[in-house]
Amino acid sequence: MAVALVTGSGGLIGSESVAHFIRAGFDVIGLENDMRARFFGPTASTHPVTERLQREFPDFRSLDVDIRDTDAVDRVFTEHGKDIELVVHTAAQPSHDWAASDPLTDFGVNANGTLNLLQSTRNHCPEATFIFTSTNKVYGDTPNRLPLVELETRLELPADHRYFGGIDTTMTIDDSMHSLFGVAKVAADLMVQEYGRYFGIPTVCFRAGCLTGPNHAGAMLHGFLSYLMRCTVAGEPYTIFGYDGRQVRDNIHSADLVRAFEAVHAAPRVAAVYNMGGGRYSNCSMLEAIALCEEIAGRKLEWTYSDQSRLGDHRWWISDLSQFQADFPDWEPQYDLRATLREIHDQNADRWQAAS
């Protein structure tokens, strides 16, 4: 049976990938050491998700492996060799705020860990599809130079601007503030591309905006929509950082992203790079997201405002999906913002209320 190796298998995208590819007939092996609990505290632990996956899929194996451990990673690849047909690399330190508190760990996980996986793929299964969840933070704060106008609830581009439909990969990654997290992800992103071009490995970088879904263990420093809904449901206070709450993000449901992974594996390319998110189909400002959370939860959010925006943060980001859809025309997003937030609420509200 073909093996799919999923790193960060207890996280949002990792767990979605595990379930999806098991159902697709793969023997799925997860690498998961619950670094999220270290990053964001016990409420962000991935253990409950891993335990649920093991109950639901008895043949699923979750290995306690730190991707920074070169030898441990290589032992997994050595054991399975060319049976590995797919590597889905989602393990990461995902917060640019957290990265500044411990740059060595951030770079070790995001850059060095990625290099370990690439080298083991090269040594043991160079024909495997290597999928990397990169980030739109590789562009630094360049999007903040866009000529945005203030509307009542959001910042927006003029309709005749080249990026109105979304930002594509022609945007420069140079001459900008990336955050330390963004720099580590740039290093990993470029290395994934280089292993594709230099060694002929079918690699792809998905430069994603906000990834979301009901399995997201939202925390203050990561998991925007999940954390926002949790605060609304549980009555926890929330802080908006900067831009009067009009900053815009596109949001893609984990299931939509993993279907994009499947499409790539069915027709892999070498060193492919795509911006990926909700695009014009699913995006919102902070103020708009709060209003929708309040509507779905049936209660008001207690929030305050800080005019101190986060360093390197984007004022506006919507991904241009046209390049990916040109290469994979059968793929399109299925979850809009309301459907995503409704699912986040319905699957978590009772638990959040009980814990409050």
N, C-alpha and C positions, 0 to 999 in steps of 0.2 A: 504494500500500500504506500502511496506517495505520502511523504512527510511534509507538513507545514510547521515551521518553527516560528513561534510568536513571542517576541520580547515584550516585557511589560504586560503580561497576559492577564493580570488582575485589574488593569486600568480600564478606562472607558473604551478606547479603541481596541486595545488588546483583547479584552473580554468579548467584545462584539466580533472580533476576528476569530477567536477560538470557536464560538458557537457557529458562526457562519461557515467556516471551513470544515468543521466536523460534519455538519449537515451536508456539505458538498462532497463528502467522501474521503477527506484527508485524515491521516493519523496526525493529530495535532499535539505538539509538545510546547509547553509554555516555560519561559524563563521569568521568574517573578520573585523578588526578595523584599517586597513591601517597603521600598525606600520612601514611598509617599507618606507613610506614618512618620518617618524622620523629618521629611520636608515640612509637613503641614499639620502634624499632630495626629493623635489616635483616631479622630473622627474621619480622617482621610485614608485610613488603613485599607489596603486592598484584600486583606485576609477574608472578609465576608464574601467578596465576589469570587475569590479563588475557591472557597469551600462550596459555594453554590454551583460553580461550574463542575466541580468534581462530583457533586451529587447528581447533577443533571446529565453529565456525560462520564460514566464510570471509567471509560478507557482513556480519558484525558489525563495527561501527566504534567504536573506543574513542578518544575525543578527550582530549588532555592539557589539560584546562580546570580551573582553580581556581574554585570557585563563588563565591568572594569577589570575583572579577573581573567587575564588572557588564557591561562592554562585551563580554567574551568570551562570557559566558553569553547575552547578548542576540543576538549574532551567530548562535549555534546556533539559537535560536528564530526569528530572522528568516529563516534559510535554509529552514526546514521549515514554518513558519507553521501553518496550520490542518490540515496533515497530521498534526501531533502530536495524538494522541487520548488519550495516557496519559503522565503524568509520575510516575515512582516515585523519590521523593527519599529515599535512604538515606545519602548522604554526611554524615559527621559526625566530630567529635572525640568519642569515645564514653566517655572515662574521667573520672569526677569527681575522681580523684587527680591526673591529668595537668593538668586544667583549672586547678588552683591554682598550677601552675608557670608558666603563661602564659595568664592570663585574656583578654588581648586577642586572641590567636589563637583560643582556644576560642570566644569570643563571635562573632568574625568568621566562623568556619566555621559554627557552629551557628545563629546568629541572622541575621547579615547575609547569609550565603550563601542561607539559606532565603528571605529577603525578595527577593533578586535573582531567584530562580527563580519566585516568586509573581508579581512584577511583569512578568516576561517572559511568563509564562502569560497574565496578564490582557491584555497588549498584543497577543499573537499567536495564542493558541489558548484563549480563555476557556471553551470548552465541553469542554476536555480534563479528564479525571479527574486530580486532583492528590492523590497518596497520600504521606503523610509518616510516617516512622518516628520517632515521638516516644518517650517513655520514662516509666516509672513514677516516675522521680525528680522529675517535676513535682509530686508530692505531698510532696516534702521528706521529713523524718523523722516526719511525722504517723503513719505506721503503727507507729512505735515506742511510741506511747501505748496501743496495743491491750493488753488484759489477757491477756498470754500466760502459759502455764504451761510449766514445764520437764518434758519427758518424757526418756526415757533417751537418745535420739539426736536429739531436735529440740525446738524451741519450737513450741507449738501453741495455737490458740484453743479455748475451750470450744465444744462442738458446738452450743450454743444461741445463739451470738453471731451477729449479723446478717451479719458478714463471714466466717463459717466456710467458706462455699462459695466465697469469693473476694471481693476488694475491688472495688467498682464505682465509677463516676465521680461518685458523690455525695460521696466523701471530699473534704474541703477541701484546697486547695493553699496556704492562707494560714497565717500564724503558725507557721512551721516553718523548720528549716535545710534548704536544698535542695542545698547544694554549689554552687560557681560553675557547674559543668557543668549542674546542674539548672535554675539560673536562665536560662542561655542557651537551654536547651530549652523552658522555659516561654514565653520570649519568642517563640520560633519556633512553638510549639504554638498560642498565642493568635493569632499573625499568620495562620497557616494557617486557623484558624477564621474570623477576621475577613474574609479575602479571600473566603471562602465566603459569609458572611452579607452583606457589604457589596456585593460585586460579582457574587454569584450563581454563583461558580465551584464545581463539585462537588468539594469537598475532604474529606479524611478524615485524622484523626490516630489512629494506633495507638500508644497508650501501653503500650509493651512492657516485659515483665520481661526475663529472660535469653534472648537469642536465641542459637541454637547450631546446630551441624551440622558435617559433615566438612570443609567448606571454610573453617572458621574458623581464622585464623592467631592462635591463642591466645597472649597475652602476660601477664606478671605483673599488669599494670594493666587488662587487658581480655580477655574470652573465657574465662570461668570454667571451663566444662566441658572445652573443648579444651585449655586450659593445664594443668588438673589431670590429664587423661589423658596429656598429653605428659610431664609430670613423672614420672608413674607408670611409663610405658614406658621413658623414657630415664634413669631414675635420678636425676633432678634434684631438689634439695631444694624443699620447698613450705612456705609459712607460712600458717597460719590466723590471721586478724585478728579477735579478739574473740568474745564470746558463747559461749565454750567450744565453738565449732564447731557449735552447734545452730541457727544462723541458717538460715532456710528461703527458698528461691527456687523459683519455677516456671520451667520451661524449655520453650521452644517451638522445634521444628525449623524450619529455614529454609524447607523445602518446604511445611510446613503454613501458615506465615505468608504465603508468596507465593500459595498457593491462596486465602487470604483476600483478598489484593489483587485477584485475578482476579474473585472474587465481587463485590467492591465495584464494579469497573469495569463489570461486566455490569448492575448496577442501582445507579448512583451516587446519592448523597444530597449535600445541601449542608451543609457544616460539621458532618459527623458526627465523633464522638469515641468511641473504644472502648478499654477496657483489654484487652490482649491478651497472652497467655502460655500456658503449659502448663496453667494452672488446676489443678483437683484431679486431672486426668488425668496430669500430668507435673510433679512437684515433688520436692524433696529438701532435706535439710539438708546442710551441709558434711560432717559425719561420714558421713552416708548416701551421699553422692556418692563419698567416698574409698573406702568399703567396696566399692561397686559397681565403681569403676575397678580396684581391686586384684583383684577377682574376675574381671573380663573380661581384664585384662592378665596375670593369673597371677603377679603379683609385688607386693611391699609398696612403698608410697610412703614416702619419707623426709620426714617433716613435723615442723615445730615450731610452737609456739603463741605468739602475742603477744596480751597482753590489751589492746592498744591498738587498739580498733575504729576503722574509717575514719569520718571526720566525715560526717554525713548519711546513713550507710549504714543499710539496713533490717535489722531483726532478723527480720522475717517478711514475705514477700510472696507471695500467691497471687492471681492475677487472676480476677475474676468474668467468665466468658465468656458469660453468659446474654443480655446485651444484644445482642452481636453475633450470637449464634445465633438470637435472636428475629427479627432483621432478615434473616439469611441462614441459614435452617434447613437447607439442604443441606450446609453446611460443618461439619466436625468434625475434630479433630486425629487424625492417623493414627500418629504416632510417640510412644510412651511413653518414659520416661527410659532404660530398659534398651536399647531398640532404637536410640535416638539415640547412646548411649555406645558401643554395639557398632559402629555405623557409623563413628563418629569413630575408634575404635581400628583397625578393619580397613582403612580407607583411608589411615591415616597411620603406623601402627606401624613399618613397615619403614623409612620415611624418617627418623622420629625416632630409631630405634635406630642407623641408619647415621651420623647426625650427632652422636651422643653420644660 
